């Protein structure tokens, strides 16, 4: 019984490490796909990155900082944005908090725009 528990814990640790590596690799590929990606996902489309990660990792949770005006994503025990894993001390110092599920939809209007239009005024070209 004890051996089974040890093996189970070991497998869970391996899965957690693999998940971190997958997320890091995904973010690296996204950053490297175009020089502007970092700017896009730190200056307006940070919540969109959460939505993308949520599609791949259904247990992802969105966190927001009013000080940074920025959304980060928690997957497992780690917090991420386009730059990778975020230090826990930074999250605490910048007062990040979990976005309540009832408010998630409101954050979806946030997106990066290359011109001076205000958030939410750009007409969408594609139908849902």
Buried (B, 14 or more C-beta within 10 A) or exposed (E): EEEEEEEEEEEEEEEEEEBBEEBBEBBEEBBEEEEEBBBBBBEBBBBBBBBBBBEEBEEBBBBBBEEBEBBBBBBBEBBBBBEBBBEEEEBEEBEBEEBEEEEBEEBEEBBBBEEEEEEEEEEEEEEE
